[in-house]
Amino acid sequence: MKSNIHNLDSIFKPRSIAVIGATMREGSLGRTVMKNLVEYEFNGKIFPVNPRKEVVHSFKCFPGVLEIPDDVDLAVIIIPKEYVLQAVDECGKKGIKGLVVLTAGFREVGGEGIKLEERLAQIVRKYKMRVVGPNCMGVINTDPAVRMDATFSPESPLEGNIGFLTQSGALGVAIISQTRRYNLGLSMFASIGNNVDISGNDLLEYWENDPRTDVILMYLESFGSPRKFTQIAKRISKKKPILAVKAGRTTAGAKAASSHTGAIAGADIAVDALLEKCGVIRVASIEEMFDIAVAFSRKKYPKGKRVAIVSNGGGPAIMAADACTSVGLEIPPFSKNTRQKISRSLNKIAATSNPVDMIGMAGPNEYEKVLHYVINDKDIDSVLAISVTPPTLVDPMSVIKKIENASKKTGKPVLTVVMGKDVMRAHADDSGVPDLPTYEFPEPPAKALAEMLRYSTWQQKPEGNIKKFKVDKKSVKKILDKEQSKKSHYLTNKQVFEILSAYNMPIAASHIAKTHEKATVIAEKIGFPVVLKVVAKDLVHKSDIGGVALDLRNRGEVIEAYYEIKKQVDAVKTASFEGVLVQKMIEAGKEVILGMTSMEQFGPLLMFGLGGVFVEIIKDTQFRPAPITDLEAEEMIQSIKGYPILKGIRGEKGVNIPVIKECLLKLSQLVCDFECINAIDINPFMVGEKAESSFIVDARILVGWY
């Protein structure tokens, strides 16, 4: 027996169910749940509980669970919220280990509902019960050994290999209806509601080793514990694909906007970064999720980008080619041998290159032959077969069956487009029709193939290593400990450079000057040319107020620049002016930005991209939750659009990529070592051809203790 933390068998594999609130009243949830349990042919005992009824749905009714003579594994509660706590307490005394609380009126309504849910949680912990809900739609297990539909959905799902989790009970009914429309079978379904006990993480772990669940779909409105989710989902994604719709595409709050990194990193970007890290496939909508899940459920993944398109219409073939190309797939030419075989099988006016246009008179036999040839072409990784219906004198269902026969004989994915609503509907409703991924238009299967390729590539990707560098952690702790008594604030320029130096990051030679005399002395010591920058904690964008002077080549230019900066500072009336930073002018290299912002729930989120004053406009950046591995650091660098610029283009030499990677890893180590660091901007980091010519020329660190 598994530990109580993860043993959800009492919920999903009960041998007996008590329905507390069962009734025959027309339109009630109690009636619908009883009806679903009976009509879905639950393979166990059902005990209606209602003190005002003797019989419900031809079953003997009990006034309370304590009066039921048999053992009960699961109780489904559908009664007014005022009576829920008493019913749950009685379930605990009865020894019932699983609860599904459909009743609403708890935390989601606020006020007294929050207190009511807290008391519910206390009772649940007291009796060590597992609970789905409250405020949920229920659970389903399609396993023939169980056959349980404990929901109020008007439709029950088909049996299949997909586990579906939703945090929205309101969407549950529509989700189950859509699965039938897509001919998509479920292994289990759960609407978790307020998740007072059982969370999405619990269900992921439960389905991780479930032999009937091959694909996991999730509709999420929030993450209970993003860090725990990342650990669990990353492990499971190596075995089974997880597809997720995450609602709530909002921007980050005011705190995040106080830095370059925070201004770019919104809540939705944090979600993308987290899901990317753990291999979860994020989709934009429920419809897109089902489109992709249909293909994933067949467990055949492409080994490369090369797609063969076979159609009996030229227009749809072109549409399919465009759709594939737009998502990064390729339509390669067939081998000479394959083209010759196709030519011998089709009408002379047919197009035998890729995509193949067999013309409208092509029937089942032509499909069978051509698909056999293209599937066996070693330069093809997947096939998109298109049937434009109804072609003259051709039975479209015969064509679909031939496509399925070809699909069964290969390990390559074969997806089908049937362009005709009537045929699609017949295909979905007739259980005797071939079972293969079928779509009405070419764009969804192209997207599905691209996502399957991305997933299988991620699945085979090595883990990478989290490197630990030898750093002066004690010096950083000493600096931060002195700041702990203050509220959230930016560190001084001197403190920032000392912290980065303690982690062995390359800093451009610089010193702060409070007078023009000191500025000239420092400039002569560093060596011309130099840069002057205003030093003030409350100025995020120095250049916006004229607080930066570049390429100063003598004493006179330094003095003039100093007073011009002071004039601009006086104009904006900043109270945090500390002087000017006199810094060696770094003339060669490319500007990049390294950053971190601490996102609520998500923790430290690292950023890399092209840097400089236009970073918030260009937004050519990549994000990953910390800590990152050496491989993730490489991915962040290589994934930005400007990566070719860093590598070197049009005769320009590239920059030193290893020094960027090392600094990203050191930044990851720094922010994980010190949780009080809320945000960091290292911008610009001037990266040269060699590590020795690469220097951080500006940086900010925001700290805070909560």
N, C-alpha and C positions, 0 to 999 in steps of 0.2 A: 504494500500500500504506500502511495506517495505521501509526502508530508501534507498537512492540512492547508498549507499556503497555496499549493498548486493542484491539489486534488479537486477537480471540478466534476468528477463522475456523478456526484449526487445531483448536479444541475443538468448535465447533458446525457447521462445514462441511468436515469432512475428506473427502479423496478415498480415503483408505486408513486402516485401523485395525488395530493389533496388540493382541491380547487376551493379556496376560501373566498366565498362570495359567488359561488355557482348559483345560477338561476335560469329560468326559462323565459324571463321577461324579454319581449321582442326589442331588439336594438341595443341590449346591454352587453357590456364586455364580458360579464360572467357567462352569459349564454354563448357568446362567440368562442370563448376559450374552450368551454365544454364541447361545443360542436366540432371545433378543430381537432381536439384530442381524439374524439370518437371517429370522425370521418377520415382522419389521417391514419387511423387504425393503430393507436398507441399500443405497443407490445408490453403492456403491464396493467396494473390495477389503477382504477380511478375512483377517488373518494370525494364526492361533492360535499361541501361544508356550508350549511346555511341553517340557522336556528329556526327559520320560519317555513322551511320546506321539509317534506318527508321524502320526496322523490324528485330528482332532476335528471332529465334526459334518460329516463328509465333506470337510473342508478339510485340505490338507497342513499339518502342524504343524512348527514350527521350534524348535530347542533354545534359541535366544535371538534378540533383535531384530537383533543384528549379522549373523546368518546370513540374514536376509530380503533377497533380491536387489533388491526394489523399494524405492522411496521410501515412507516412512510418515509421515503427518501427525499421527496421534493414537495414543497408547498408553493402553489401559485396564489398570490394574494391580490384580490380585486375588491376591496371594500373601502368605505370612506376613510380618509386619513386619520380621523379621530379614533378609530378602532384598530389601526394597524399595529401599534406598539403592543397592545394586549394580545393580539393574534400572534405576533412574532414571539412574545414571551411564552405563550402556550406551545408554539412549535418547538422552542428550545426545551421545554419540559418534556415534550413528547419524544425528543431525541431526533428530530428532523434535522438533517445536516445541510439541506439545500433550500434556498428561498428565491423566488422570482417575484418581486414586488412591483406590480404594474401601477399601483395607486400613485397619483400625482399629488402636489401640494406640499412638497418638502423644500429643499434648498433652492430650487428654481424660482420660488415665489418670494424668497427673502423673509425677513422678519421672523415670525414664529415658526415658519417652515424650516429655517436653519436650525433652530433649537430642537424641533421635532426630529430632524434627521440626525442630529448629534445623539439624541437619546436612542434612536434606532440603532446607531452604530455601537453604542454601549451594550445594548442587549445582544447584538450579534456577536460581539467579542466575548461576552460572558459565556455564551453557549458554544463558542467556536464554530459558528455556522458560516457557510459561504452564501453570499447574496448577490443577485443581479438586480439592479435598480437602486432606489425606487424611481418612479416616473419613467418607465421603460415600456417597450412593446412586447418583450418576452424572448423566448429562445426556441430553437428548432434543431432537431437532429434527424436527418433523413436515413440514417443507418437502418436497414431492414430489421435488424435485431432490436431496434428501439422504436422507430417510427413515431417521433414525438413532435407535435406542433403545439407548443404552449404559448401561442400568440393570439392577438385579435385580428390578424390579417384575414381579409376575405378570400385570399388565395394561398395555397400551400406551394412550396417550391418543388422543382424536379430534383431527383436524386443525382448527385454529382460529386466532384472532387474539390469544391471551392468552399473555404470558410469565410463567412462575411460578418464583420463587426461594424456596427454603427453606433455613434454616440447620439444620434437623433432618432427618437421613436417616431416622430412625425414623418420622417423619410422612409421608415421601415416598410410600410405598406407598399409604397411606390417601388422600392427596391426589389421586393419579392415579385411584384407584378412584372417588372422589367426583366428579371432573370428568366421568366417564362417566355417573354417575347424574344429574347436572345437565344432561347433553347440552351440556357446555361444552368447546369445542375449544381446544387449546393451540398456540401457534407454537413455543415452546421451553420447556424445563424444566431447572432446575439445582438440584441439592442440593450446596451448597458445603462442608459439613462444617467442618473446622477453618480453612478459607480461609487456608492458608499463603501463597498468592499471590493468586489471584483472589477478590475480595471482592464484596459486594453492590453497592458503588459502581461497580465495573468492569462488572458486568452491567447496571446501570441505563444506563450510558453506551453499552454495546454495543447495547442495545435501543432507545435513544433515537431513532435514525434507521432502525431496521429496519422496512421497509415491511410486513412480515407481523405485526408486533406493535403492536396498537392499545391494549391495556390491560396493565398490569403488576401482578401480585399478589406479595406478599412475606410470608413467615413469618419473623419476626425474633426472636432471643433476645438479641442485643446489638448495639450500634453500634460498629463499628471506629473510625470517625472521624465523630462526629455533625456537626461543623462542615462537613466536606467533603460529607457526605450532604445537609445542608441546601442547600448551593449547587447540587449536582447535581439533587436531587429537585425543587427549586423551578423550575429551568430546564425539566426534563422535564415537570413537571405542567402547564405552560402548553401543552404539545402533547398529552400523553397522560395519562389518569388513572392514579394509583398507589394501590392499596388495600393496607393492611398490617395484619397481626396482630402485635402486639408482646407477647411473653410476658414474665412477670416483673413483676407489678404489686406491687412492694414499696415500703415507705416509706423515706425518707431516713435517714441515720445520725445519730449523736449530734451531730456538728458542726453539721449543719443546724438542729437543734432549739434552738440557742443564740440564735436570733432569732425574731421573729414570722414573718418571711418564710420562714425555714428550717423552722419548725414546721409551716407550711401546705404548703410546696412539697416533695412527695415525689418519688421517682424517676419514678413514673408520671405525675405532673403535668408533669414536665420533658419526658417523651416526648410527651405531648399537645401541649404548647406548641411543641415542635420540629416535629412533624408538621403542626400547624395553620399554622405559619409558611411551610412549603414546599408547602402544598396537598395533602398526602398524606391520604387518607381512612383513618382508623383504625377498624377494626372489632373486635368483641369476640371473635369466634371464626372458625374456618375455615368453618363452616356459614353464618354471616352474610356472610362474604366472598364465598362462591359465590352466595348469594342476590342480592347487589348486583352482582357481576361479570356475572351473566347479563344484567342490564339494560344495564350499561355496554358490554358487548361489541357491542351493536347500534348504538352511536354516535348515538343520538337523545336529546337532552337537552331537558327542559322549559324554557320561557322564563319561567315563572312558577309560582305556587303552586296554580293553579286546576285541580282534577281533576274529571273526569266519571266517574261510576260507572254501569256498565250491567250488570244482573244478571237472571237468571231466578228469583231467590229473594229474598224480602224480608229474611230474617235475615242472609244473607251480605252483602247491600248495606249493612245497618246496621253490621255488623262492619267493613266496608271504610271506611265513612265515619268511624267512630271511630278506626280505625287511621291514616287520613290526618290527621285533626285532631290526634291525639296527637303527630305528628312535625312539626307546623307547617304542614301543607298546608291548603287551603281547598276546600270543596265549594260552589261558587257556584250561583246559580240560572241556568237556561238563558235565552236570549233568548226572547221571545214567539214569534218565528217558528220557532225550534227546537222548542219545546214543541208547537206546532200540528202540525208535521210528524210528531213522534213519536206524537202522539195518533191521527193518521190511519193509522198503521202497526201499532197494537197493539190488543188487546182492550180493551173499555171499562173493565174493572176494573183494568187495569194502572196503575201509578203513573208518571206522565210527568215528574215533577220530578226534580231531581238529589239523590239517586241514583235511577236508573230501575229499577223493578221490573217486568219484562216478564211476570211470572208463569210458572209451570212449563211451560205448553204452548207457550211461545215456541220457535221452531226456527231453523234457519240463516238463512232469509230475513229474519226479524224482526231478528236480530242484525246482519245486513249493512246493513239500512236504518237502524236506530237508530244504529249506530256511524258511519255516513256522516254523519248529521245532527249528532251531538255533536262529531265530529272537526272539522267545518267551522264550528262555533260559535266566533266570534272571542273569546269570553270563556272559552274552555277551552284549557289548556296541555298536558294529558296525559289519558290515558284508562285506566281500570282496568276490564277486561271480565271478568265472573265467570260461569262455567258450573257449575251445580250438577248433577252427574251421578249416576245416569243419569236424565234427565227422560223421562217417559213418551212412547213413540213417537217419540223424537228421537235421531238418531245423534249422540253427543257429538263424534265426530271431525269430522263435517261442520260443526258449530258452530265448532270450533277453526280449521278451514280458512277459514271466512268471516271470523273475527276476524283471521287473518293477512292475508287479502286487503285488509281495511280498513287494517291496519297498513302495508302496502306502499305505500299511496296517500297517505301523509302523512309530514311531517317531525316530527310530534309523537310522543312515545313512547306506545306502546300495550302495556300489560302485561296478562297473562292469569292468572286464577285458575281452576283446574280442580279442583273439590272432589270428588275421587274417586280413591283410590290406584290402582285398576286402570287407569283412563284415563291417569293420570300416567305409570305405568310403560310403557304402550303408547306414549305420546307420546315418551318418552325413548328407547325401544328401536327404534322403527320409523323408519328413515331417510327414509321417504316422507312422514312426518308434517310439518306446517308447522313452520318454524323461527322461533319467537318466544319471548320470555321468558315462562315458564309456572311458576306456583306452585300449591301446594296450599291455602294459606290467605292471607287478605288482608294480614296484618301485614308479611311480608317485602317484597312489592312496594311497599307504602306507604313503608317505610323506604328502599327502593332509589330511589324517585322523589325523596324528600327529599334523599338524598345526591347524586343526579345534579344536582338544582337547586343545592345548595350548591357542588358542584364547578364547574358552569358559571358560577355567579356569581363564584367565586374566580378562575376562569380569565380573566374579562373585567375583573377589578379592576385599576386602575392600580397601578404599582409603589410609588409614594410616594418620598419623598426622605429620606435620612439627613442631618439638619441639623447643621452645625457652628457652635457659638456661640463668641463671643469671650470667653474665660475666662482666669483667672490660673493657668495650669497650673504655672508655675514655683514659685509659693508652695505649692501642694499637694505638688509633688515634694520641696521642701525639708522639709516636715513629715514626709513618709513616709520620706525618706532617713534621718532621725534615729532612726526606729523600726526600721530594718532589722536591727539586731543582736539584737533581742528575738525571742522565740518568738511564735506566734500570740496576739494579744491585742486588747482593745478600746482604741481611742483615748480620750483624755480628752474631756470635754464641750467644753472650749475648742477642742481640735484639730478636733473634728467640726464645730462651727459655723464655724470658720475655713475648712475645706475646702468646705463648702456655700456659704459666702459668696463664696469664690474662683470658684465656678461660678454666681454671681449668682442664687442661690436666696433667696427672702424669708425672713429669720430674725426671729423675735420678739425684741424688745429684752430682753437678759438679762445677768446677771453672776453669778459664783460668790462666795459668802460663806462664810467659815470660822468666823465668830462671829455671835452675834445682833446685836451692835452694827453690824457691817458690813452685815448683812442689812437692817436698818432704814434705813441710809444709802442703800443701793442702791434700796430700795423707794421712798423719797421722791424720789430722782432720776428714776427711771423714771416714777413716778406711779401712785397707787392706782387701781383694785384690782390686786393682784399675785398670783402663784402661787409657792409654794415647792416644790422637788422635791429629793429626795436625789440626790447625785452620788456614785456608786460603780460601778466597772466591772463588778463581779460581780453586780449586781442588775439582771436583765433586766426584771422586772415590778415597778416601783417601788410601784405602788398596792397590790400584794399585801401589803406589809409596813407600809402606812400611811405611805409615803414621799412622799406628795403632799398639799399643802394648797391649796385653791382659794379664790378670791374674798376675799382678805385686804384689808381696807379702811382699816387704820390701823396705827400702830407697835405697839400692844399686841397686835393679832392676829398680826402678823409674829413678835414675840418668842415668844408662846405656841406658835405653829405650829413655830417653829424647835426649841424644846425637846421638843416632842412627837415630831417627826421624829427628833431625836437619841436620844430614848428608844427608839424602835422600832429604830433602827439598832444601838444597843447590845445590844438583845435578840437580834438575829440574829447578832451578833458578826462582822460583816463587817470585813475588814481593809483594804478599798479605799475607805473613806469619805473624800471630799475636801471635803465641805461641802454647802451647799445652793445650788441655782440659784434666784436671784430673777428672776422673769420677768414681763413685762407680761401681765395677764390678758386673753386674747382672748375676748370675750364673744359675738361673732356668728360665724356660719359653720357649715359642716358638717365633720365629721372624716373625713379620708381617709388612707390609708396608701400610701406609695411605698416599695418595697423591692427588694433584690437579694440573691440567695444564689448562691454559686459552686458549681455541681454538678459532681461528678466526671464527666469526659468532655464534658459539655455546655457548660461555661463559665458566664459570668454569665447568670442567669435573672432577669428583671425582674418585679416584681409591682405591681399596682394594685388597690385595693379600698376599701370603706368601712372607716374606721379606728376608733381608740379602744381601750378596754380589752377589748372583747369580740371583737376581730378574729379570734382563733383559734377562737372558738366559732361565729361567724356564717359565716366563711370565704367572704364574698362578694367573691371576688378573680379577677383574670385574670393570666395569665403569658405572657411572650414572651421568647425568647432575645435577648440583646443582640448587635449594635446593633439598634434599632428605627427604623422610618421614621416620618414624621409621620402617615401613614395608620394604621400599627399602633398608635401612641399613641392615636389617636382610637378605634380598635376596642377597645382595652383599657378605655378609659373607658366607652364606650357599651355594652359587653357585660356589665357587672356588673348584677345584678338591681336594685341600688339606684340605677341611673342616673336613673330618674324623680325620685328624691329630690333628686339634684343639679341636675336641670333645673328643679325647682320644681313642687310639687303642692299641691292643696287650699288655694290662696290664698297659699302661701309662695313667696317669690321664689327663683329658682335661684341657684346659685353661679357663679363665673367659671370656666367650663370651659377657656378658652384658657390660663389660668395653670397649671392641672393638666397640660395637654398639654405646655407648655413645660418644666415641671419634670421630667416623665417623660423628655423628650428630653435634658435636661441631665444627668439621672441616668445615662441610657444612655451619653452621651459620657464621663462621669466614670469609670464602671466599665470602659469599653473603653480609656481612657487609662492606667489603673493596674490591672494584673492582680493586684497584691498585695492589693487590696480583696476580701476574701472574703465579706463580708455587710454590708448596710446596712438599717437600719430608719428610715424617716422617718415617725413616728407619735406624735401626730397632726399632720397638716398641716391647719390650720384654714383652710378656703377660704370666703371671703366673696363677696358679690355683685360686688365689684370686685377687680381684681388688687391694688390698694393696701391692701385690707383682708384680704389672705390671708397667713398666716404659718405657717412651720414652728415648732412649739413644743417638739418633742423629736426626737432622732435618736441613733442609735448606729452606729458603724462598726467592723467587725472586720477586722483586717489580718493577713497572714501571708505568709511567704516560704518556698517549698519547693524 
